[in-house]
């Protein structure tokens, strides 16, 4: 089995496990989601893409009961103690500006050169005190 196929499988398994755990922490059903991967310096950005993109979204959507919009994502290579910005967006309404947000994630002793930090984020509401607007005005 190739490394890419294993990474695709990891994405599906982690998508299911992490989304189930995240939903148990929320006070209400999630309306926003996002994903990110920080790859250690011995890896390549494509290692993160292989975990994030082909198979991770399907089990997350199954766990939350839908999700018409693509999960916003980010991936990059970084050194020990590096940071990754995890984007969030509404699962069904991509133009809901009140739900567009980003959170910075880091693990002080990771990623080691041969590690990947995989992040999934969910929210059951908008960001705090949104004031941008509800989306584009129809003309």
N, C-alpha and C positions, 0 to 999 in steps of 0.2 A: 504494500500500500504506500502510495507516495506521500510526501510530507504535506502537500496541499490538501489531499483528501482527509488526512488526519486533522488538519487545522479546520477544515469545513465541518467535520464531525464535532470537534471541540466547540465550535461556534453554536451548533444546534443544541448540544448537551448543556452548555453554559447558559444559553438563552432560556431554556426551560427552567433550570435550577434557579438562576438569579432572578428571573421575572416572578417566579412563585414566591421566593423569599421577599422580594421588594414589595409585592402586593400585600403581603401579610403585615408590612410595616406602615402602610398608608392608612389613613382614616377613612378614605372613600375610594371608589374606583379610579384608576389613573386616567387622565385625559392627555397627558404629555409624556413623551418618551424621547430617548436619545442614547447614543452609544459612542464609545471611544476606546482606542487602544494605544498604549505607550509601549514601544518596542525597545528592548535593550540594544546597546551599541553593536553587538555581534549580529543583529538581525537586520532586516530590511523592512521598509514601510509595507511592502506587499505581504509580509507575514501577518501584520495587523489586519490588512484588507481581507486576507483569507479567513481570518477568524470572524471578522465583523459582517461581511457582506453576503456571501452566498446562502448561508443557512441560519444565521442567528435571529433574524427578524421574524420568521414564521412561528417559532414557539413562543416568542414574546407576544405577537398578535393573538395567538390562540389563548394565551393566559389572560390577556386583558379583554378578550371578547371583541376583537376587531382591530382597526387601524388602517384607514384608507390611505393615509399619507406615509411616505417613506420615513423611516427613522433617521433624523439628522445624525451625522456621524463625523468623526475626526480621528485621524491616526497619524502618528509621527514616531521617529526614532529619537530616543532621549537617554541621557546618562542617569546614573544613580541619583535618586532624589528629584528627578525631573518632574515637570508638571504637564498635564494635558487638559485642554478645555473640552468639556463634555457639553455639546449643544443639546437643547431641548426644544421641541416643537409640539403643537397639538397633533394628536394622533389622527384626527379626521379633517381638520380645517387648517391647511397650511398658511392661510392668510390671517390667522388670528394672532395679531401682533402681541396681544397681552400674554400669550402663552410662549412666545419666543424668548428663550433665555439661555444662559451658559453658566456652567459651574466649573471652577478649576479644581482638579483632583490631583493629589500627589500622595505617594507612599514614601516616607523618609528613606527606607532602605531598599528601594526598588525603583526601576527594574534593574536587576543585575544584567550583565551583558547578554546572557542567554535566556532572559525572561520576557514575558509580555504581560502587561497589566491590562486587563479587560474591564471596562466600566460600562454599566447600564444604569441609566437614570430614569426615574419616573416621578411625576408630580400629579397630585389630585386637584390642582388649581392653577391659577395664573401666578406669575412672579409677584412679589410683594409690591403693592402700590403702583400698578401699571398706569401710565399716563400717555402712552403713545397714540392710542386710537384703536379702533376695532378692525382695521384693514383698509384696503383701497376703496375709495368712493366710486360707485358705478357712475359712468358718464354717458 
